[in-house]
């Protein structure tokens, strides 16, 4: 009889009761072991290894025991995974799909002893998917209730936790002024009104050796004592908490705490900030600003400068290598369309906040289960704000963007990340978080483009009118020739073009439907344009070969 190795996995969301001699994890393991013993006639045998995750949510796969179990599965040490209930393994439908894929690849089965599910059958998978859909629905409803409660509490002016702004300390559901720190905040506001430039203000603070005050977290760890960054100063100057208000999404409510900054000083500061938003021009005819101005460098650390060119009334924005902009480069400078690199950056930032647990892992912050829902709510708000391309938030988060030939590397400010997750960080955790976007630089004609790995443009673009006109012309000409209404020579004479041009264009009537659909939707790969369509020397007749010809992923 073949020996079937069974790994028992247990999990409990909260830490309550784990200190007991016989807790929920022990009860789950005992029930699973009894079930495995009942299948002894089938060769089942429980492994001695203990895979327990106590006090950890099922909403993430980043659990020590689960990761250890997955490693043993990959090493071929496990045949069947036994759990008490399905939601002990995961509460996320997406995560469950990932786990089932891993199990199938390793030839491992999954059994829930109280629900009689087995993923070795298609019916078992269907039933499990339905069950997890309801589990995920319950989790989302709970999150909505928490968000509604937070919104209602903030509407009453309550402080809902997290890292308090400089100048305050938590006092129950409100904030109390720390006068020594509040004096620094008032000084920053006054200096900004006098100087009118955040960069110069930061340089002045650094020159006078004015540092962030050392503060202590609830767990006793200290942070602070570092130089002020531009992101920190912008956050201080834009924070309505300093005038006694509590912000929530796009609204502000009267807070229970006392203000630090006078209303007139606040209004003057906001007016000055509105006229000096980094990367934005104040001219009335400027359609859109350069969101990432001053933040982009190439892999040789050369800065890329925000620039633009105009064709008629249309304005095209670019980020150009400094040497190319000044005409001193050797022809290797970059000139990247602004919309493409900005879109890639925004999507990468938003995706990072869609997965706050990964960001917390980078920050190295211990997380209490009670804080999970609050952090997820803060991350959701941050992701939505980023997708709206709010300049202040994006520039506060991004420390630098490095353009490599095959990737885009985005370095984040850890303090700004922690503030937007509503958690505390330490002075030691000052190494930037790095995001990597799998996009590459490619050349289309004389233009440099930023494209995804499948060749498609990073930024969605409207359909190319010249290519659409070419396809319409191809089908029209082919229809005339097919019906015998005209010859190629007569058609060329009537259109005033060469016969070879007519032949090349008519071939486009046999272009692969998937390529035509991409062109009509404006999602064609960057290597396709009207010139390449019309002047391709040999267009394959096979549609699969056509896709290879145009470097489209199959």
VEXMIDO-945492 format. One record per residue (C-alpha): residue number from 1; residue in three letters; x, y, z. Coordinates in nm, 2 decimals. Layout:
! residues N
ATOM     k     r     east    north       up
ATOM   NUM   ALA        X        Y        Z
...
END
This chain:
! residues 554
ATOM     k     r     east    north       up
ATOM     1   UNK     0.00     0.00     0.00
ATOM     2   UNK     0.13     0.34    -0.09
ATOM     3   UNK     0.20     0.58     0.19
ATOM     4   UNK     0.01     0.91     0.16
ATOM     5   UNK     0.18     1.19     0.34
ATOM     6   UNK    -0.08     1.43     0.50
ATOM     7   UNK     0.02     1.78     0.62
ATOM     8   UNK    -0.23     1.94     0.87
ATOM     9   UNK    -0.26     2.31     0.85
ATOM    10   UNK    -0.44     2.53     1.11
ATOM    11   UNK    -0.50     2.90     1.15
ATOM    12   UNK    -0.67     3.14     1.39
ATOM    13   UNK    -0.73     3.51     1.30
ATOM    14   UNK    -0.70     3.66     1.65
ATOM    15   UNK    -0.45     3.60     1.93
ATOM    16   UNK    -0.73     3.56     2.19
ATOM    17   UNK    -0.70     3.23     2.37
ATOM    18   UNK    -0.38     3.12     2.21
ATOM    19   UNK    -0.21     3.13     2.55
ATOM    20   UNK    -0.43     2.85     2.68
ATOM    21   UNK    -0.29     2.50     2.72
ATOM    22   UNK    -0.55     2.37     2.47
ATOM    23   UNK    -0.65     2.63     2.22
ATOM    24   UNK    -0.84     2.66     1.89
ATOM    25   UNK    -0.53     2.55     1.69
ATOM    26   UNK    -0.49     2.24     1.90
ATOM    27   UNK    -0.86     2.16     1.85
ATOM    28   UNK    -0.83     2.19     1.47
ATOM    29   UNK    -0.52     1.98     1.46
ATOM    30   UNK    -0.67     1.71     1.68
ATOM    31   UNK    -0.98     1.69     1.46
ATOM    32   UNK    -0.77     1.67     1.14
ATOM    33   UNK    -0.54     1.41     1.29
ATOM    34   UNK    -0.85     1.19     1.38
ATOM    35   UNK    -0.98     1.22     1.02
ATOM    36   UNK    -0.64     1.12     0.88
ATOM    37   UNK    -0.64     0.82     1.12
ATOM    38   UNK    -0.98     0.72     0.99
ATOM    39   UNK    -0.83     0.70     0.64
ATOM    40   UNK    -0.54     0.48     0.75
ATOM    41   UNK    -0.68     0.20     0.53
ATOM    42   UNK    -0.61     0.42     0.23
ATOM    43   UNK    -0.25     0.47     0.34
ATOM    44   UNK    -0.30     0.81     0.49
ATOM    45   UNK    -0.03     0.91     0.75
ATOM    46   UNK    -0.01     1.25     0.92
ATOM    47   UNK     0.33     1.42     0.90
ATOM    48   UNK     0.49     1.52     1.23
ATOM    49   UNK     0.56     1.88     1.11
ATOM    50   UNK     0.33     2.14     1.27
ATOM    51   UNK     0.19     2.41     1.04
ATOM    52   UNK     0.02     2.66     1.28
ATOM    53   UNK    -0.06     3.03     1.20
ATOM    54   UNK    -0.19     3.19     1.52
ATOM    55   UNK    -0.32     3.55     1.52
ATOM    56   UNK    -0.30     3.59     1.14
ATOM    57   UNK    -0.57     3.69     0.89
ATOM    58   UNK    -0.68     3.46     0.60
ATOM    59   UNK    -0.69     3.76     0.37
ATOM    60   UNK    -0.31     3.73     0.28
ATOM    61   UNK    -0.08     3.44     0.19
ATOM    62   UNK     0.21     3.60     0.38
ATOM    63   UNK     0.19     3.37     0.68
ATOM    64   UNK     0.50     3.19     0.81
ATOM    65   UNK     0.35     2.84     0.85
ATOM    66   UNK     0.17     2.86     0.52
ATOM    67   UNK     0.49     2.96     0.34
ATOM    68   UNK     0.67     2.68     0.51
ATOM    69   UNK     0.40     2.44     0.39
ATOM    70   UNK     0.42     2.57     0.04
ATOM    71   UNK     0.80     2.52     0.04
ATOM    72   UNK     0.76     2.16     0.16
ATOM    73   UNK     0.50     2.10    -0.12
ATOM    74   UNK     0.75     2.24    -0.38
ATOM    75   UNK     1.01     2.00    -0.23
ATOM    76   UNK     0.77     1.70    -0.29
ATOM    77   UNK     0.73     1.62     0.09
ATOM    78   UNK     0.35     1.64     0.10
ATOM    79   UNK     0.07     1.45    -0.08
ATOM    80   UNK    -0.25     1.58     0.08
ATOM    81   UNK    -0.32     1.90     0.28
ATOM    82   UNK    -0.58     1.86     0.55
ATOM    83   UNK    -0.76     2.16     0.71
ATOM    84   UNK    -1.06     2.19     0.94
ATOM    85   UNK    -1.24     2.43     0.72
ATOM    86   UNK    -1.17     2.59     0.38
ATOM    87   UNK    -1.14     2.94     0.52
ATOM    88   UNK    -0.86     2.83     0.75
ATOM    89   UNK    -0.65     2.81     0.44
ATOM    90   UNK    -0.76     3.14     0.28
ATOM    91   UNK    -1.05     3.38     0.27
ATOM    92   UNK    -0.96     3.53    -0.07
ATOM    93   UNK    -1.09     3.38    -0.39
ATOM    94   UNK    -0.79     3.51    -0.58
ATOM    95   UNK    -0.55     3.36    -0.33
ATOM    96   UNK    -0.74     3.03    -0.33
ATOM    97   UNK    -0.71     3.01    -0.71
ATOM    98   UNK    -0.33     3.07    -0.68
ATOM    99   UNK    -0.30     2.79    -0.41
ATOM   100   UNK    -0.50     2.54    -0.62
ATOM   101   UNK    -0.27     2.61    -0.91
ATOM   102   UNK     0.03     2.54    -0.69
ATOM   103   UNK    -0.14     2.22    -0.56
ATOM   104   UNK    -0.22     2.09    -0.91
ATOM   105   UNK     0.13     2.16    -1.03
ATOM   106   UNK     0.28     1.96    -0.74
ATOM   107   UNK     0.01     1.69    -0.77
ATOM   108   UNK    -0.11     1.76    -0.42
ATOM   109   UNK    -0.48     1.72    -0.30
ATOM   110   UNK    -0.67     1.95    -0.06
ATOM   111   UNK    -0.92     1.82     0.19
ATOM   112   UNK    -1.15     2.00     0.43
ATOM   113   UNK    -1.27     1.75     0.70
ATOM   114   UNK    -1.59     1.94     0.80
ATOM   115   UNK    -1.70     2.02     0.45
ATOM   116   UNK    -1.60     1.70     0.26
ATOM   117   UNK    -1.42     1.88    -0.02
ATOM   118   UNK    -1.15     1.74    -0.24
ATOM   119   UNK    -0.98     1.95    -0.51
ATOM   120   UNK    -0.89     1.65    -0.71
ATOM   121   UNK    -1.24     1.66    -0.87
ATOM   122   UNK    -1.39     1.94    -1.09
ATOM   123   UNK    -1.71     1.94    -0.87
ATOM   124   UNK    -1.49     1.99    -0.56
ATOM   125   UNK    -1.33     2.29    -0.72
ATOM   126   UNK    -1.67     2.44    -0.82
ATOM   127   UNK    -1.81     2.40    -0.47
ATOM   128   UNK    -1.50     2.54    -0.31
ATOM   129   UNK    -1.51     2.84    -0.54
ATOM   130   UNK    -1.87     2.91    -0.45
ATOM   131   UNK    -1.80     2.88    -0.08
ATOM   132   UNK    -1.50     3.11    -0.10
ATOM   133   UNK    -1.70     3.36    -0.30
ATOM   134   UNK    -1.94     3.39     0.00
ATOM   135   UNK    -1.64     3.41     0.24
ATOM   136   UNK    -1.49     3.70     0.04
ATOM   137   UNK    -1.83     3.87     0.02
ATOM   138   UNK    -1.86     3.86     0.40
ATOM   139   UNK    -1.51     4.00     0.43
ATOM   140   UNK    -1.59     4.29     0.19
ATOM   141   UNK    -1.92     4.37     0.37
ATOM   142   UNK    -1.73     4.38     0.70
ATOM   143   UNK    -1.48     4.62     0.54
ATOM   144   UNK    -1.76     4.84     0.42
ATOM   145   UNK    -1.91     4.86     0.77
ATOM   146   UNK    -1.57     4.96     0.91
ATOM   147   UNK    -1.53     5.22     0.64
ATOM   148   UNK    -1.87     5.36     0.72
ATOM   149   UNK    -1.79     5.37     1.09
ATOM   150   UNK    -1.47     5.55     1.03
ATOM   151   UNK    -1.65     5.80     0.81
ATOM   152   UNK    -1.92     5.86     1.07
ATOM   153   UNK    -1.66     5.90     1.35
ATOM   154   UNK    -1.45     6.15     1.14
ATOM   155   UNK    -1.76     6.35     1.06
ATOM   156   UNK    -1.79     6.40     1.44
ATOM   157   UNK    -1.44     6.53     1.45
ATOM   158   UNK    -1.28     6.22     1.61
ATOM   159   UNK    -0.92     6.11     1.56
ATOM   160   UNK    -0.92     5.75     1.42
ATOM   161   UNK    -0.57     5.65     1.50
ATOM   162   UNK    -0.25     5.61     1.31
ATOM   163   UNK     0.06     5.82     1.32
ATOM   164   UNK    -0.03     6.16     1.46
ATOM   165   UNK     0.09     6.47     1.27
ATOM   166   UNK     0.40     6.65     1.40
ATOM   167   UNK     0.29     6.88     1.68
ATOM   168   UNK     0.03     6.64     1.83
ATOM   169   UNK     0.00     6.33     2.04
ATOM   170   UNK    -0.30     6.10     2.07
ATOM   171   UNK    -0.54     6.15     2.35
ATOM   172   UNK    -0.82     5.90     2.32
ATOM   173   UNK    -1.03     5.99     2.02
ATOM   174   UNK    -0.87     6.33     1.99
ATOM   175   UNK    -0.53     6.50     1.97
ATOM   176   UNK    -0.34     6.71     2.22
ATOM   177   UNK    -0.09     6.97     2.12
ATOM   178   UNK     0.28     6.91     2.20
ATOM   179   UNK     0.39     7.27     2.23
ATOM   180   UNK     0.76     7.21     2.16
ATOM   181   UNK     0.68     7.03     1.83
ATOM   182   UNK     0.40     7.27     1.75
ATOM   183   UNK     0.65     7.56     1.75
ATOM   184   UNK     0.85     7.38     1.47
ATOM   185   UNK     0.53     7.35     1.27
ATOM   186   UNK     0.45     7.72     1.31
ATOM   187   UNK     0.81     7.80     1.21
ATOM   188   UNK     0.78     7.59     0.89
ATOM   189   UNK     0.46     7.77     0.79
ATOM   190   UNK     0.62     8.11     0.85
ATOM   191   UNK     0.94     8.03     0.67
ATOM   192   UNK     0.74     7.91     0.37
ATOM   193   UNK     0.54     8.23     0.35
ATOM   194   UNK     0.87     8.42     0.37
ATOM   195   UNK     1.06     8.21     0.11
ATOM   196   UNK     0.78     8.09    -0.11
ATOM   197   UNK     0.97     7.77    -0.22
ATOM   198   UNK     0.97     7.43    -0.05
ATOM   199   UNK     1.30     7.32    -0.19
ATOM   200   UNK     1.47     7.64    -0.05
ATOM   201   UNK     1.29     7.59     0.28
ATOM   202   UNK     1.42     7.24     0.31
ATOM   203   UNK     1.77     7.35     0.23
ATOM   204   UNK     1.74     7.63     0.49
ATOM   205   UNK     1.62     7.38     0.76
ATOM   206   UNK     1.91     7.15     0.67
ATOM   207   UNK     2.16     7.43     0.68
ATOM   208   UNK     2.04     7.53     1.03
ATOM   209   UNK     2.05     7.17     1.14
ATOM   210   UNK     1.68     7.17     1.23
ATOM   211   UNK     1.58     6.80     1.25
ATOM   212   UNK     1.25     6.61     1.29
ATOM   213   UNK     1.18     6.58     1.66
ATOM   214   UNK     1.24     6.24     1.82
ATOM   215   UNK     0.90     6.08     1.90
ATOM   216   UNK     0.81     5.76     2.06
ATOM   217   UNK     0.56     5.50     1.94
ATOM   218   UNK     0.31     5.31     2.15
ATOM   219   UNK     0.54     5.01     2.16
ATOM   220   UNK     0.83     5.22     2.30
ATOM   221   UNK     1.04     5.25     1.99
ATOM   222   UNK     1.16     5.59     1.89
ATOM   223   UNK     1.18     5.76     1.55
ATOM   224   UNK     1.28     6.10     1.42
ATOM   225   UNK     1.60     6.29     1.45
ATOM   226   UNK     1.65     6.30     1.07
ATOM   227   UNK     1.65     6.59     0.82
ATOM   228   UNK     1.32     6.72     0.69
ATOM   229   UNK     1.24     6.59     0.33
ATOM   230   UNK     1.04     6.79     0.08
ATOM   231   UNK     0.77     6.53     0.10
ATOM   232   UNK     0.74     6.58     0.47
ATOM   233   UNK     0.73     6.96     0.44
ATOM   234   UNK     0.46     6.94     0.17
ATOM   235   UNK     0.26     6.71     0.39
ATOM   236   UNK     0.29     6.95     0.69
ATOM   237   UNK     0.19     7.25     0.47
ATOM   238   UNK    -0.11     7.07     0.32
ATOM   239   UNK    -0.25     6.90     0.64
ATOM   240   UNK    -0.58     7.05     0.75
ATOM   241   UNK    -0.55     6.89     1.09
ATOM   242   UNK    -0.33     7.19     1.18
ATOM   243   UNK    -0.63     7.42     1.15
ATOM   244   UNK    -0.85     7.20     1.37
ATOM   245   UNK    -1.01     6.99     1.10
ATOM   246   UNK    -1.03     6.62     1.03
ATOM   247   UNK    -0.99     6.52     0.66
ATOM   248   UNK    -1.18     6.22     0.51
ATOM   249   UNK    -1.15     6.15     0.14
ATOM   250   UNK    -1.24     6.48    -0.03
ATOM   251   UNK    -1.42     6.63     0.27
ATOM   252   UNK    -1.30     6.81     0.59
ATOM   253   UNK    -1.49     6.80     0.92
ATOM   254   UNK    -1.45     7.02     1.23
ATOM   255   UNK    -1.22     6.83     1.47
ATOM   256   UNK    -1.24     6.79     1.84
ATOM   257   UNK    -0.87     6.90     1.88
ATOM   258   UNK    -0.73     7.25     1.90
ATOM   259   UNK    -0.56     7.41     1.59
ATOM   260   UNK    -0.19     7.49     1.57
ATOM   261   UNK    -0.21     7.72     1.27
ATOM   262   UNK    -0.42     8.03     1.23
ATOM   263   UNK    -0.68     8.03     0.96
ATOM   264   UNK    -0.53     8.33     0.78
ATOM   265   UNK    -0.19     8.17     0.77
ATOM   266   UNK    -0.34     7.85     0.64
ATOM   267   UNK    -0.52     8.03     0.36
ATOM   268   UNK    -0.22     8.22     0.26
ATOM   269   UNK    -0.01     7.91     0.25
ATOM   270   UNK    -0.26     7.72     0.04
ATOM   271   UNK    -0.28     8.01    -0.21
ATOM   272   UNK     0.10     8.01    -0.24
ATOM   273   UNK     0.12     7.63    -0.28
ATOM   274   UNK    -0.15     7.63    -0.55
ATOM   275   UNK     0.07     7.86    -0.75
ATOM   276   UNK     0.39     7.66    -0.70
ATOM   277   UNK     0.28     7.29    -0.75
ATOM   278   UNK     0.59     7.10    -0.86
ATOM   279   UNK     0.59     7.02    -1.23
ATOM   280   UNK     0.29     7.23    -1.31
ATOM   281   UNK     0.29     7.54    -1.52
ATOM   282   UNK     0.07     7.84    -1.44
ATOM   283   UNK     0.01     7.96    -1.79
ATOM   284   UNK    -0.36     7.94    -1.89
ATOM   285   UNK    -0.28     7.76    -2.21
ATOM   286   UNK    -0.10     7.47    -2.04
ATOM   287   UNK    -0.33     7.17    -2.09
ATOM   288   UNK    -0.15     6.94    -1.83
ATOM   289   UNK     0.15     6.95    -1.61
ATOM   290   UNK     0.46     6.73    -1.59
ATOM   291   UNK     0.37     6.52    -1.29
ATOM   292   UNK     0.72     6.37    -1.24
ATOM   293   UNK     0.93     6.67    -1.32
ATOM   294   UNK     1.27     6.65    -1.14
ATOM   295   UNK     1.22     6.28    -1.03
ATOM   296   UNK     1.34     6.08    -1.33
ATOM   297   UNK     1.69     5.97    -1.41
ATOM   298   UNK     1.83     5.72    -1.66
ATOM   299   UNK     2.05     5.42    -1.56
ATOM   300   UNK     2.36     5.64    -1.58
ATOM   301   UNK     2.20     5.88    -1.32
ATOM   302   UNK     2.15     6.16    -1.58
ATOM   303   UNK     1.84     6.36    -1.51
ATOM   304   UNK     1.54     6.37    -1.75
ATOM   305   UNK     1.39     6.72    -1.80
ATOM   306   UNK     1.03     6.79    -1.86
ATOM   307   UNK     0.98     6.93    -2.21
ATOM   308   UNK     0.71     6.97    -2.47
ATOM   309   UNK     0.65     7.03    -2.84
ATOM   310   UNK     0.35     7.17    -3.02
ATOM   311   UNK     0.19     7.07    -3.35
ATOM   312   UNK    -0.08     7.33    -3.42
ATOM   313   UNK    -0.29     7.34    -3.10
ATOM   314   UNK    -0.19     7.00    -2.98
ATOM   315   UNK     0.08     6.99    -2.71
ATOM   316   UNK     0.30     6.68    -2.67
ATOM   317   UNK     0.49     6.64    -2.34
ATOM   318   UNK     0.82     6.44    -2.30
ATOM   319   UNK     1.09     6.37    -2.05
ATOM   320   UNK     1.42     6.43    -2.22
ATOM   321   UNK     1.78     6.36    -2.11
ATOM   322   UNK     1.94     6.67    -1.99
ATOM   323   UNK     2.23     6.65    -2.24
ATOM   324   UNK     1.99     6.59    -2.53
ATOM   325   UNK     1.78     6.89    -2.42
ATOM   326   UNK     2.09     7.11    -2.43
ATOM   327   UNK     2.22     6.95    -2.75
ATOM   328   UNK     2.54     6.81    -2.59
ATOM   329   UNK     2.46     6.44    -2.60
ATOM   330   UNK     2.62     6.18    -2.83
ATOM   331   UNK     2.29     6.06    -2.98
ATOM   332   UNK     2.21     5.82    -2.69
ATOM   333   UNK     1.99     6.05    -2.49
ATOM   334   UNK     1.63     5.95    -2.40
ATOM   335   UNK     1.31     6.12    -2.51
ATOM   336   UNK     1.02     5.94    -2.35
ATOM   337   UNK     0.65     6.04    -2.40
ATOM   338   UNK     0.54     6.18    -2.06
ATOM   339   UNK     0.20     6.02    -2.07
ATOM   340   UNK     0.35     5.67    -2.10
ATOM   341   UNK     0.60     5.69    -1.81
ATOM   342   UNK     0.34     5.88    -1.59
ATOM   343   UNK     0.08     5.61    -1.65
ATOM   344   UNK     0.33     5.33    -1.57
ATOM   345   UNK     0.43     5.51    -1.25
ATOM   346   UNK     0.07     5.57    -1.14
ATOM   347   UNK    -0.04     5.21    -1.21
ATOM   348   UNK     0.27     5.08    -1.02
ATOM   349   UNK     0.20     5.31    -0.72
ATOM   350   UNK    -0.17     5.23    -0.71
ATOM   351   UNK    -0.10     4.85    -0.74
ATOM   352   UNK     0.14     4.87    -0.44
ATOM   353   UNK    -0.13     5.03    -0.22
ATOM   354   UNK    -0.38     4.77    -0.35
ATOM   355   UNK    -0.15     4.52    -0.16
ATOM   356   UNK    -0.07     4.70     0.17
ATOM   357   UNK     0.06     4.39     0.33
ATOM   358   UNK     0.35     4.38     0.09
ATOM   359   UNK     0.43     4.74     0.17
ATOM   360   UNK     0.42     4.67     0.55
ATOM   361   UNK     0.66     4.38     0.50
ATOM   362   UNK     0.90     4.62     0.33
ATOM   363   UNK     0.87     4.86     0.62
ATOM   364   UNK     0.93     4.59     0.87
ATOM   365   UNK     0.65     4.70     1.09
ATOM   366   UNK     0.49     4.44     1.33
ATOM   367   UNK     0.12     4.43     1.26
ATOM   368   UNK    -0.16     4.37     1.51
ATOM   369   UNK    -0.46     4.18     1.37
ATOM   370   UNK    -0.69     4.46     1.51
ATOM   371   UNK    -0.52     4.71     1.28
ATOM   372   UNK    -0.56     4.52     0.95
ATOM   373   UNK    -0.90     4.66     0.85
ATOM   374   UNK    -0.80     5.01     0.93
ATOM   375   UNK    -0.48     4.98     0.72
ATOM   376   UNK    -0.67     4.83     0.43
ATOM   377   UNK    -0.91     5.12     0.44
ATOM   378   UNK    -0.63     5.38     0.44
ATOM   379   UNK    -0.45     5.19     0.16
ATOM   380   UNK    -0.77     5.19    -0.05
ATOM   381   UNK    -0.81     5.56    -0.01
ATOM   382   UNK    -0.45     5.62    -0.10
ATOM   383   UNK    -0.48     5.40    -0.42
ATOM   384   UNK    -0.79     5.59    -0.53
ATOM   385   UNK    -0.61     5.93    -0.47
ATOM   386   UNK    -0.31     5.81    -0.67
ATOM   387   UNK    -0.52     5.70    -0.96
ATOM   388   UNK    -0.67     6.05    -0.97
ATOM   389   UNK    -0.31     6.17    -1.02
ATOM   390   UNK    -0.31     6.40    -0.72
ATOM   391   UNK     0.03     6.57    -0.76
ATOM   392   UNK     0.11     6.63    -0.40
ATOM   393   UNK     0.06     6.27    -0.30
ATOM   394   UNK     0.25     6.12    -0.60
ATOM   395   UNK     0.55     6.35    -0.55
ATOM   396   UNK     0.55     6.29    -0.17
ATOM   397   UNK     0.56     5.91    -0.23
ATOM   398   UNK     0.82     5.90    -0.51
ATOM   399   UNK     1.18     5.96    -0.42
ATOM   400   UNK     1.32     5.88    -0.77
ATOM   401   UNK     1.24     5.70    -1.09
ATOM   402   UNK     1.52     5.52    -1.27
ATOM   403   UNK     1.47     5.43    -1.64
ATOM   404   UNK     1.65     5.11    -1.74
ATOM   405   UNK     1.63     4.96    -2.09
ATOM   406   UNK     1.40     4.68    -1.98
ATOM   407   UNK     1.25     4.80    -1.65
ATOM   408   UNK     1.13     5.11    -1.47
ATOM   409   UNK     1.25     5.13    -1.11
ATOM   410   UNK     1.05     5.34    -0.87
ATOM   411   UNK     1.19     5.43    -0.53
ATOM   412   UNK     0.94     5.53    -0.26
ATOM   413   UNK     0.98     5.75     0.05
ATOM   414   UNK     0.92     5.52     0.34
ATOM   415   UNK     0.78     5.79     0.57
ATOM   416   UNK     0.53     5.90     0.31
ATOM   417   UNK     0.43     5.54     0.26
ATOM   418   UNK     0.38     5.48     0.63
ATOM   419   UNK     0.17     5.80     0.67
ATOM   420   UNK    -0.06     5.70     0.39
ATOM   421   UNK    -0.10     5.35     0.54
ATOM   422   UNK    -0.18     5.52     0.88
ATOM   423   UNK     0.11     5.34     1.06
ATOM   424   UNK     0.42     5.45     1.24
ATOM   425   UNK     0.77     5.39     1.12
ATOM   426   UNK     1.11     5.44     1.27
ATOM   427   UNK     1.42     5.64     1.18
ATOM   428   UNK     1.60     5.32     1.11
ATOM   429   UNK     1.35     5.22     0.84
ATOM   430   UNK     1.46     5.49     0.60
ATOM   431   UNK     1.57     5.27     0.31
ATOM   432   UNK     1.35     5.35     0.01
ATOM   433   UNK     1.10     5.09    -0.10
ATOM   434   UNK     1.17     4.99    -0.46
ATOM   435   UNK     0.90     4.90    -0.72
ATOM   436   UNK     0.99     4.74    -1.05
ATOM   437   UNK     0.77     4.79    -1.36
ATOM   438   UNK     0.83     4.53    -1.64
ATOM   439   UNK     0.82     4.79    -1.92
ATOM   440   UNK     1.09     4.84    -2.18
ATOM   441   UNK     1.21     5.11    -2.41
ATOM   442   UNK     1.16     5.05    -2.78
ATOM   443   UNK     1.21     5.25    -3.09
ATOM   444   UNK     0.92     5.31    -3.34
ATOM   445   UNK     1.06     5.49    -3.64
ATOM   446   UNK     1.24     5.79    -3.49
ATOM   447   UNK     1.04     5.78    -3.16
ATOM   448   UNK     1.13     5.61    -2.83
ATOM   449   UNK     0.83     5.44    -2.67
ATOM   450   UNK     0.77     5.28    -2.33
ATOM   451   UNK     0.59     4.95    -2.38
ATOM   452   UNK     0.48     4.65    -2.19
ATOM   453   UNK     0.66     4.32    -2.23
ATOM   454   UNK     0.39     4.21    -2.48
ATOM   455   UNK     0.48     4.51    -2.70
ATOM   456   UNK     0.17     4.71    -2.62
ATOM   457   UNK     0.19     5.07    -2.52
ATOM   458   UNK     0.18     5.15    -2.15
ATOM   459   UNK    -0.06     5.43    -2.19
ATOM   460   UNK    -0.40     5.38    -2.36
ATOM   461   UNK    -0.42     5.59    -2.68
ATOM   462   UNK    -0.70     5.68    -2.92
ATOM   463   UNK    -0.72     5.48    -3.24
ATOM   464   UNK    -0.47     5.59    -3.51
ATOM   465   UNK    -0.68     5.76    -3.78
ATOM   466   UNK    -0.41     5.71    -4.04
ATOM   467   UNK    -0.40     5.33    -3.99
ATOM   468   UNK    -0.78     5.31    -3.99
ATOM   469   UNK    -0.80     5.50    -4.32
ATOM   470   UNK    -0.54     5.26    -4.46
ATOM   471   UNK    -0.75     4.96    -4.36
ATOM   472   UNK    -1.07     5.11    -4.51
ATOM   473   UNK    -0.88     5.19    -4.83
ATOM   474   UNK    -0.75     4.83    -4.85
ATOM   475   UNK    -1.10     4.67    -4.81
ATOM   476   UNK    -1.25     4.92    -5.06
ATOM   477   UNK    -0.98     4.86    -5.32
ATOM   478   UNK    -1.00     4.48    -5.28
ATOM   479   UNK    -1.38     4.49    -5.32
ATOM   480   UNK    -1.34     4.68    -5.65
ATOM   481   UNK    -1.08     4.44    -5.78
ATOM   482   UNK    -1.27     4.13    -5.66
ATOM   483   UNK    -1.58     4.24    -5.85
ATOM   484   UNK    -1.38     4.31    -6.16
ATOM   485   UNK    -1.48     4.67    -6.18
ATOM   486   UNK    -1.13     4.79    -6.23
ATOM   487   UNK    -0.77     4.66    -6.28
ATOM   488   UNK    -0.47     4.74    -6.06
ATOM   489   UNK    -0.32     4.96    -6.33
ATOM   490   UNK    -0.65     5.16    -6.37
ATOM   491   UNK    -0.69     5.18    -5.99
ATOM   492   UNK    -0.33     5.32    -5.96
ATOM   493   UNK    -0.39     5.58    -6.23
ATOM   494   UNK    -0.72     5.68    -6.07
ATOM   495   UNK    -0.57     5.72    -5.73
ATOM   496   UNK    -0.25     5.88    -5.86
ATOM   497   UNK    -0.02     5.62    -5.70
ATOM   498   UNK     0.22     5.35    -5.81
ATOM   499   UNK     0.09     5.00    -5.88
ATOM   500   UNK     0.33     4.86    -5.62
ATOM   501   UNK     0.16     5.08    -5.36
ATOM   502   UNK    -0.19     4.96    -5.45
ATOM   503   UNK    -0.06     4.60    -5.42
ATOM   504   UNK     0.09     4.66    -5.08
ATOM   505   UNK    -0.23     4.83    -4.95
ATOM   506   UNK    -0.47     4.57    -5.09
ATOM   507   UNK    -0.28     4.30    -4.90
ATOM   508   UNK    -0.40     4.46    -4.58
ATOM   509   UNK    -0.75     4.34    -4.65
ATOM   510   UNK    -0.61     4.00    -4.55
ATOM   511   UNK    -0.46     4.12    -4.22
ATOM   512   UNK    -0.53     3.90    -3.92
ATOM   513   UNK    -0.86     3.99    -3.75
ATOM   514   UNK    -0.69     4.02    -3.41
ATOM   515   UNK    -0.44     4.27    -3.55
ATOM   516   UNK    -0.73     4.47    -3.71
ATOM   517   UNK    -0.92     4.46    -3.38
ATOM   518   UNK    -0.62     4.60    -3.19
ATOM   519   UNK    -0.58     4.88    -3.44
ATOM   520   UNK    -0.95     4.98    -3.42
ATOM   521   UNK    -0.93     4.98    -3.04
ATOM   522   UNK    -0.60     5.17    -3.03
ATOM   523   UNK    -0.42     4.89    -2.84
ATOM   524   UNK    -0.18     4.78    -3.12
ATOM   525   UNK     0.18     4.71    -3.03
ATOM   526   UNK     0.42     5.00    -3.05
ATOM   527   UNK     0.59     4.84    -3.36
ATOM   528   UNK     0.29     4.89    -3.58
ATOM   529   UNK     0.21     5.22    -3.75
ATOM   530   UNK     0.07     5.33    -4.08
ATOM   531   UNK     0.41     5.34    -4.25
ATOM   532   UNK     0.50     4.99    -4.15
ATOM   533   UNK     0.16     4.86    -4.26
ATOM   534   UNK     0.18     5.02    -4.60
ATOM   535   UNK     0.55     4.95    -4.68
ATOM   536   UNK     0.60     4.60    -4.54
ATOM   537   UNK     0.79     4.42    -4.81
ATOM   538   UNK     0.66     4.07    -4.75
ATOM   539   UNK     0.34     4.03    -4.54
ATOM   540   UNK     0.29     3.66    -4.44
ATOM   541   UNK    -0.05     3.51    -4.54
ATOM   542   UNK    -0.06     3.30    -4.23
ATOM   543   UNK    -0.22     3.50    -3.94
ATOM   544   UNK     0.00     3.35    -3.68
ATOM   545   UNK     0.31     3.44    -3.89
ATOM   546   UNK     0.17     3.79    -3.93
ATOM   547   UNK     0.16     3.83    -3.55
ATOM   548   UNK     0.52     3.71    -3.53
ATOM   549   UNK     0.61     3.95    -3.81
ATOM   550   UNK     0.48     4.25    -3.61
ATOM   551   UNK     0.63     4.12    -3.28
ATOM   552   UNK     0.30     4.05    -3.12
ATOM   553   UNK     0.29     3.80    -2.83
ATOM   554   UNK     0.11     3.48    -2.93
END
